[in-house]
Amino acid sequence: MIRCTPLQARAVALCLVWLVATAAAQDPPADRRPAERDPDLAQKVEQLEDAFGDRRMERDAEATGLLRYLAQAAGRPLHEDDEKLLLDTFDKVLTRGRLREPDARAPYEAAADGLAALGSPGASRLIRVHERKRFPRKPDWEPMRAKLVECIGRVPNDETRPFLTEQVQRSGEHSVLLAAGSALGRFRDADQRVRKELVELLANRLAGFENVASQSAVDDKAQLNLDRENAERAVEILRRPWCEALSALTGASHATGNDWAKWYREHKREPWPDLGPAGGSR
């Protein structure tokens, strides 16, 4: 009879749930790539360039529909030349041309989805888009920056992990923190050393927000009160999804950042069980 610790038992149970609930972009095996190019893709790209290039920007709805079609196509095995065509097409939408207004960002979101569907090559492009700061550091553009991070996070690999951890460490935007921290839960198949680093980061960051949020209001310290209100909002938005990510990385279950931080201190020197992949990556 095989015996296991409570931690290992929880890990097995959570693994089954996570395998069903979580999907990541996957590389097609070489023998699954089609031998011939798909002429329909080139035709759709040509239509897209015409629609998105409209100087009056009156055909963005048409362009968005075409981008969504191409993003769906990007999720299936592609001839390598078609893959490069889509990489370049989505990249151009995100990096070139006249910048739309924040409330007209649908083409950009569809292009980001397309790059994410292309796996590691697409995630690399998305990271470069983010680093170029194409979308202004203004509140109206926060949803788009969060979208980029969320799409990058769909591809768990050695390039996206440091990017996501940096967002968790440094970002002050709640939606970006939500996207980055939640995505770290996809690294459940990483080496235990990596998972321990991610758990320590998420647990301590969340506990830090909780500790600031629990402070009493100070009448004559406006900045302290502002920090407390920001922390309260962060806890409201982040606690549940980050706790889910922490559970995915460990197989354990806790409801607060402080509880997770305590759990980590107690278990960091122990061997952690392998949890198995939640999905491959390109």
C-alpha positions as CSV (number, residue, x, y, z in Angstrom):
1,M,0.0,0.0,0.0
2,I,1.4,3.4,-1.0
3,R,1.3,6.0,1.8
4,C,1.6,9.7,1.2
5,T,1.7,12.8,3.4
6,P,-1.3,15.2,3.6
7,L,0.6,17.6,1.5
8,Q,1.2,15.0,-1.2
9,A,-2.5,14.0,-1.1
10,R,-3.6,17.5,-1.6
11,A,-1.1,17.9,-4.4
12,V,-2.5,15.0,-6.3
13,A,-6.1,16.2,-5.9
14,L,-5.3,19.7,-7.0
15,C,-3.3,18.4,-9.9
16,L,-6.4,16.7,-11.3
17,V,-8.4,19.9,-11.0
18,W,-5.7,22.1,-12.5
19,L,-5.2,19.9,-15.5
20,V,-8.8,20.3,-16.4
21,A,-9.1,24.0,-15.6
22,T,-5.8,25.3,-17.0
23,A,-4.5,25.2,-20.6
24,A,-1.3,26.7,-22.0
25,A,-0.1,27.2,-25.5
26,Q,1.6,24.1,-26.9
27,D,4.1,23.5,-29.7
28,P,2.9,21.2,-32.4
29,P,5.3,18.3,-33.0
30,A,7.3,18.7,-36.2
31,D,5.4,15.8,-37.9
32,R,2.1,17.5,-37.2
33,R,3.0,20.7,-39.2
34,P,1.2,20.7,-42.5
35,A,3.4,20.2,-45.6
36,E,1.7,23.0,-47.5
37,R,0.9,26.6,-46.7
38,D,-2.7,27.7,-46.1
39,P,-3.6,30.2,-48.9
40,D,-6.6,31.4,-46.8
41,L,-4.3,32.9,-44.2
42,A,-2.4,35.1,-46.7
43,Q,-5.7,36.3,-48.1
44,K,-7.0,37.2,-44.6
45,V,-3.8,39.0,-43.8
46,E,-4.1,41.1,-46.9
47,Q,-7.7,42.0,-46.0
48,L,-6.6,42.8,-42.5
49,E,-3.8,45.1,-43.7
50,D,-6.3,47.0,-45.9
51,A,-8.9,47.3,-43.1
52,F,-6.5,48.2,-40.2
53,G,-4.6,50.6,-42.5
54,D,-7.7,52.7,-43.1
55,R,-6.6,56.3,-42.4
56,R,-9.9,57.2,-40.9
57,M,-9.8,54.2,-38.7
58,E,-13.4,53.4,-39.6
59,R,-12.8,49.7,-40.4
60,D,-11.4,48.6,-37.0
61,A,-14.4,46.4,-36.4
62,E,-13.7,44.5,-39.6
63,A,-10.0,44.4,-38.7
64,T,-10.8,43.0,-35.3
65,G,-12.9,40.2,-36.8
66,L,-10.1,39.3,-39.1
67,L,-7.6,39.3,-36.2
68,R,-9.8,37.0,-34.2
69,Y,-10.1,34.6,-37.1
70,L,-6.3,34.6,-37.5
71,A,-5.8,34.2,-33.7
72,Q,-8.0,31.1,-33.8
73,A,-6.0,29.8,-36.7
74,A,-2.8,30.4,-34.8
75,G,-3.8,27.8,-32.3
76,R,-3.6,24.9,-34.7
77,P,-0.5,23.3,-36.4
78,L,0.9,25.7,-39.0
79,H,3.4,25.6,-41.8
80,E,6.5,27.4,-40.5
81,D,6.1,30.1,-43.1
82,D,2.5,30.7,-42.1
83,E,3.6,30.8,-38.5
84,K,6.1,33.6,-39.3
85,L,3.4,35.4,-41.3
86,L,1.1,35.5,-38.4
87,L,3.8,36.5,-35.9
88,D,4.7,39.4,-38.1
89,T,1.1,40.4,-38.7
90,F,0.1,40.4,-35.0
91,D,3.3,42.2,-34.2
92,K,2.7,45.0,-36.7
93,V,-0.8,45.6,-35.4
94,L,0.6,46.1,-31.9
95,T,3.6,48.2,-32.8
96,R,2.9,50.2,-35.9
97,G,0.4,52.7,-37.2
98,R,-1.6,55.4,-35.5
99,L,-2.4,54.6,-31.9
100,R,-6.1,54.1,-31.3
101,E,-7.9,55.5,-28.3
102,P,-8.0,53.4,-25.2
103,D,-11.7,52.5,-25.6
104,A,-10.9,51.3,-29.2
105,R,-8.3,48.8,-28.2
106,A,-10.1,45.7,-29.5
107,P,-7.7,45.1,-32.5
108,Y,-4.8,45.2,-30.1
109,E,-6.4,42.7,-27.7
110,A,-7.1,40.4,-30.6
111,A,-3.5,40.7,-31.9
112,A,-2.2,39.9,-28.4
113,D,-4.4,36.8,-28.2
114,G,-3.0,35.7,-31.6
115,L,0.6,36.0,-30.4
116,A,-0.2,34.1,-27.2
117,A,-1.7,31.3,-29.3
118,L,1.6,31.0,-31.1
119,G,3.4,30.0,-28.0
120,S,7.0,30.9,-27.1
121,P,7.7,32.9,-30.3
122,G,4.6,34.9,-29.7
123,A,5.3,35.5,-26.0
124,S,8.8,36.8,-27.0
125,R,7.1,39.3,-29.3
126,L,4.6,40.3,-26.6
127,I,7.4,41.0,-24.1
128,R,9.1,43.3,-26.6
129,V,5.9,45.1,-27.2
130,H,5.5,45.6,-23.4
131,E,9.1,46.8,-23.1
132,R,8.7,49.3,-25.9
133,K,5.9,51.0,-23.9
134,R,3.7,51.4,-26.9
135,F,0.7,52.0,-24.7
136,P,1.1,55.1,-22.5
137,R,1.5,54.8,-18.7
138,K,-1.9,56.3,-18.1
139,P,-4.9,54.8,-16.3
140,D,-7.0,54.5,-19.4
141,W,-4.4,52.1,-20.9
142,E,-4.0,49.9,-17.8
143,P,-6.4,47.3,-19.2
144,M,-4.3,46.9,-22.3
145,R,-1.1,46.6,-20.3
146,A,-2.8,43.9,-18.2
147,K,-3.9,42.2,-21.3
148,L,-0.3,42.0,-22.6
149,V,0.8,40.5,-19.3
150,E,-2.1,38.0,-19.2
151,C,-1.3,36.8,-22.7
152,I,2.4,36.5,-21.9
153,G,1.4,34.5,-18.8
154,R,-0.4,31.9,-21.0
155,V,3.1,30.7,-22.1
156,P,5.0,29.4,-19.0
157,N,8.6,29.1,-19.9
158,D,12.1,30.4,-18.9
159,E,11.6,33.7,-20.7
160,T,8.2,34.6,-19.4
161,R,8.9,33.6,-15.8
162,P,11.3,36.4,-15.0
163,F,9.1,38.9,-16.8
164,L,6.1,37.9,-14.7
165,T,8.0,37.9,-11.4
166,E,9.2,41.4,-12.2
167,Q,5.6,42.6,-12.7
168,V,4.6,41.0,-9.3
169,Q,7.6,42.7,-7.6
170,R,7.3,46.2,-9.1
171,S,4.0,46.9,-10.7
172,G,1.6,49.3,-8.9
173,E,-1.3,48.5,-11.1
174,H,-3.8,46.0,-9.6
175,S,-4.9,44.5,-12.9
176,V,-1.3,43.9,-14.0
177,L,-0.5,42.4,-10.6
178,L,-3.6,40.2,-11.0
179,A,-2.5,38.9,-14.4
180,A,1.1,38.3,-13.5
181,G,0.5,36.7,-10.1
182,S,-2.2,34.4,-11.5
183,A,0.0,33.3,-14.4
184,L,2.8,32.2,-12.0
185,G,0.4,29.4,-11.0
186,R,1.0,27.8,-14.4
187,F,4.6,26.9,-13.4
188,R,3.4,24.0,-11.3
189,D,5.6,21.6,-13.3
190,A,8.8,23.6,-12.6
191,D,11.6,22.4,-10.4
192,Q,10.9,22.8,-6.7
193,R,13.6,25.4,-6.4
194,V,11.7,27.6,-8.9
195,R,8.4,26.9,-7.3
196,K,9.7,27.8,-3.8
197,E,11.0,31.2,-5.2
198,L,7.6,31.9,-6.7
199,V,5.7,30.9,-3.6
200,E,7.9,33.1,-1.4
201,L,7.4,36.1,-3.8
202,L,3.6,35.7,-4.0
203,A,3.1,34.9,-0.3
204,N,5.2,37.8,1.0
205,R,3.8,40.3,-1.5
206,L,0.2,39.4,-0.6
207,A,1.0,39.4,3.1
208,G,2.6,42.9,2.7
209,F,-0.6,44.2,1.2
210,E,-2.6,42.6,4.0
211,N,-0.4,44.1,6.7
212,V,-0.7,47.6,5.3
213,A,-4.4,47.3,4.8
214,S,-4.9,46.3,8.4
215,Q,-3.3,49.5,9.7
216,S,-5.6,52.0,11.4
217,A,-6.4,55.3,9.6
218,V,-4.1,58.2,10.6
219,D,-5.9,61.5,10.5
220,D,-2.8,63.7,9.8
221,K,-0.9,61.2,7.6
222,A,-2.6,61.5,4.2
223,Q,0.0,59.4,2.4
224,L,-0.3,56.6,4.9
225,N,-4.0,56.6,4.5
226,L,-3.7,56.5,0.7
227,D,-1.3,53.6,1.0
228,R,-3.7,51.8,3.2
229,E,-6.6,52.3,0.8
230,N,-4.5,51.1,-2.1
231,A,-3.5,48.0,-0.1
232,E,-7.1,47.3,0.8
233,R,-8.0,47.4,-2.9
234,A,-5.1,45.2,-3.7
235,V,-6.2,42.6,-1.2
236,E,-9.7,42.7,-2.5
237,I,-8.6,42.0,-6.1
238,L,-5.6,39.7,-5.5
239,R,-6.2,37.5,-2.5
240,R,-8.4,34.8,-4.0
241,P,-6.6,34.4,-7.4
242,W,-3.2,34.6,-5.9
243,C,-4.1,32.0,-3.3
244,E,-5.3,29.8,-6.1
245,A,-2.0,30.3,-7.8
246,L,-0.1,29.4,-4.6
247,S,-2.2,26.3,-4.3
248,A,-1.4,25.3,-7.8
249,L,2.4,25.6,-7.0
250,T,2.3,23.7,-3.8
251,G,-0.8,21.5,-3.5
252,A,-1.5,23.2,-0.1
253,S,-4.5,25.4,0.6
254,H,-4.7,28.7,2.6
255,A,-6.9,31.8,2.4
256,T,-4.6,34.7,3.2
257,G,-1.1,35.9,2.3
258,N,0.0,35.8,5.9
259,D,-1.1,32.2,6.2
260,W,0.8,31.3,3.1
261,A,3.9,33.2,4.3
262,K,3.8,31.2,7.5
263,W,3.3,27.9,5.6
264,Y,6.3,28.7,3.4
265,R,8.5,29.4,6.3
266,E,7.6,26.1,7.8
267,H,8.0,24.0,4.6
268,K,10.7,25.8,2.6
269,R,13.4,23.4,3.6
270,E,11.3,20.3,3.0
271,P,11.3,18.5,-0.4
272,W,8.1,19.4,-2.3
273,P,6.3,16.8,-4.4
274,D,6.3,17.0,-8.2
275,L,2.9,18.2,-9.3
276,G,3.1,17.4,-13.0
277,P,2.5,19.8,-15.9
278,A,-0.6,21.9,-16.4
279,G,0.2,22.0,-20.1
280,G,3.2,22.4,-22.3
281,S,4.6,25.5,-23.9
282,R,6.2,26.5,-27.1
